[in-house]
């Protein structure tokens, strides 16, 4: 006699639906959530619902943020960020004070910028060089009706000029695009600037809180803002395995921050050896 355990995924789904309709099917998903194939089907059904609505609202630290969803990759990326960085986002909200200037370096589609902008008196600088992602970011700002976010379409680094930017994964996950480390197809040229130069010429105000997520080039961003760091109270930084492709290491990055007067702690780790630092004075 065939049991539920040895049924195929399709047979299980059909059985639960016939016996109890959609309600029992959902309960079955919850019961068997440890089964990765059932979890995947559950996630796809939920994502299809959000895609039909065209948006999804997340709640973090009591702050509600709505992300526009136009394609499957939008839903995947926003869910991945929420699942793997929610502790970092909560810490950012805890550290924000009235009138703070928040730099979101590698803003992607705007999760952190939108959260920081929930503090009405905050000033948010969103740095994002990827043209497709900049468009998504602008739409999310409009959707959430945030007037205290300024987008700067450039990559912060340790020098001013132009550099190649890897677009090869842009159709799957625009947030994973990064400065190119070699000559490959699927790159574009983007503007780079030093954070210190932007402050000096009056383009942006000095930061009180900084979040950096640039897929391995974080140390270049930090080297370009040595004059700005003394005024920075808290810095959140992703440490990505790609850092070695840019000629540095996690140890070197932490050493730079410690030498600048920060105390460092890990606040969230990911399965791919990526982790997040919180550096504060």
N, C-alpha and C positions, 0 to 999 in steps of 0.2 A: 504493500500500500504506500502510495506517495505521501510524504509528509511535507509540511511547510518548509522545513530546513533544506530539503533537496529539490525544491521547485526552482525554476528559473525566475529571474526578476520579473519578466513579463507575466508568468503564471501566477506569481504571488500578487502582483498588482491587480490582475484581473479577478482573482479569487476574493480579495478584500473588498474590491469595488462591488462585485456582484452580491456579496453577503450583506454588506452594510452601507454601501454607497460611499460618497466622498468623505464623510465624517470618519467612518471606520478606516478608510484608506490612510487618512492623515494620522490617526492614532497608531496605525501599523508602522508608519514612517518613524514616529517618535519611539516606539518600542524597539525597532530594529535599527536605530540610528547608528549603532556601532558598526553596522555592516556598511562598508564604504560605498558599495554600489547603490544601496537604498538611500544613503545620505546624498549621493550625487543626484539621484532622481528627484529627491525632495528639494534640493537646492535649485535644480533646473526649473521645477514647477514654481517655486517662489520667485525666481528671477523673471520667469515669463510674466508673472503677475505684475511685478514692478515695471517691466518694460512696457506692458500695456498701459500702465498709468503714466509712464514717461518720466518718473522720478521716484526717489526713495528718501525717506526722512530717517536720520539717525539721531539718537539721543546720547550725548556724552557729557558726563558731569552736570546733568540738568539742563544742558544747552541742546536745542534741537537744530539740526542742520539738514537742509534738503539738497540732494545731488540730482542733477538732471541725467536721465538715462535715455540715450538715443540708440545704442547698440549693445550687444552682448558684452563687449569688452568694457563698456562703462560700468555695467553692473558688477562684473568680475573684479575690476580694479578697485571700485569703491568698497566692496565687501571685504576684499583682501586687506586694504588699508585699515578698515575698521577692526577687523579681527586681529591683525598683527601689531597694531600701533595704538590701540585704545588706551593703554596705560600711559603712553607718552602724551597723548592728547589730553588726558585727565590732568597730568602734571602741568602741562602748559596752562590750562585753565586755572589751576590752583595758584600759579605764580603770577598771573596777570594782575596788574594794579591799575587804578584809574590814571589815564593820560600816558600809559606806557606806549612806546614805539616798538612794534613787533616786526622783525624781519623774517619772512618766510622764504628761505633760499632753496629753490627747487620746489616751487609751490604746487606743481602738478595741477590737478583739477580744483584745488582750493580747500581741502578739508581743514587744514590748520589755519589758513587765512580767514575762513568763514567763522571758525570757532573763536579766534582772537577778536574778530570784528564784532562779536556778540557783546563785548565790553564797549559800550557806546562811545566812551571817551578815548578808546585806543586808536592809534594810527598804525595801519598795517601796510607794509611794503612787500608785495608779492613778486619775487624774481623767478621768471620762467622763460627760457629761450625757445622752447618747442612751439612752433606756430600753431599746430593743431590743438595742443593742450592750452595755449593761451586763449584760443577761441572758446574752449570748454570752460575755462576758468572765468572768462568774462560773462558767459551765460549763467553760470552758477551764482556769481555775484549779483547779477540782475534778478535771478529767481529768488534769492534770499533778501533782496532789497538792502544791500549793504553799501553805504556811501563812503565808508571810511577805509576802503581798500584801494591802493594804487598799484596797478600792474606795471612792471618794468620788464620788457621783453629782451632780456640779456642774461648771460651766464656770468655769475660772479666767479672770479679766479684771482690769480696772483699777478696778472698783467692786463693791460688794456690793449685791445686789438680785435682780431678775428680768429676764429678757430673752427675746426670741423666738428660737426655734431652728428652723432650716430642716430639715424632715423630707422634703422633696419627693423626694429620691433614695433614701429609706430602703429601698425595695423592691429597688433595684438594687445599691446600695453604701452601707451604713450608715456606713462610714468617711469618706464624702465629705460628710456632713451638717455644717452649720456655723451660726454665729450669723447670724440673718437680718438683711439690710441694708435690707429694705423690707417692706411689708405684702403678703404673698402667701398663697395657700392652701397648706396642708401645713406649717404651723408649730405648734410647741407652746411653752409657757412653761417655762423652766428656771431653776434657781437659779444665780446667779453670786457669786463671792467673790474677794477679793484674797488672793494667796498670803501676803503679810505678815500679814494679819488672822488667817489660820488658824494661823500659827506663834505669833502673840501670844496667842491664846486657848487654845493647847495642843492644837488639833485634830490638827496634824501636826508632825513634827520638821523642823528646817532641812535643806535638801537639800545633798548633796555633789555629785551629778550630776543634771542635768535634761535631759529630752528633751521638746521641744515640737512638736506637729503638730496645728494647729487650723485648717487650711484658710484661712489668710490673716490671722487675728486674733492672730498670735504676738506682735506688739508690744504688744497690750493686756495679754497675760499678763505680759510682762516689766515693763511699767510698774507692775503691781500687786505686784511682788515686789522692789522696789528695796532694801529692808532685808535681804532673804534672799540676794541675789546675792553680796555680799562673802564669804559662807561657801561659795559654790558653786565647786567646783574646775573642773568641765567642764560646758558646756552644748551640747546638740545641738539644732538648730532648723531645721525646714523653712521655706523661704522660698517662699511660694506666690503666683502672679500675682494672686490675689484680694485681696492686701494693700491694693491701691489702693481697693478697695470699702470698706475700713475707714478710709480717710483717711490712709494712710501709704504708705511705699515701701520697697523692699529697701535702698536707700541709708540711709534714716532708721533702719531696724532695725539695720543694721550699725554705724551711728554710736552708737546707744544702747549697744550691747554694748562697743564700743571705749572709750566714755567711762566704762564701769563697770570697766575694767581688763582686758578680755579681749583676747587675740590670736585672730584669726579666720582660718580656712581653709575652702575649699570641699572637701567630700569626696565628694559624689555629685550628679550632675545628671540630670534626667529630660527626656524629649522635649518636654514641655509647658511648658518654661521654669521648672519647679519645680527648686529645688536645695536641698541641705542644708549647713548651716554647722556647723563644730565650733569652739566658742569655749572657750579654756582660759587659765588664768593662768600 
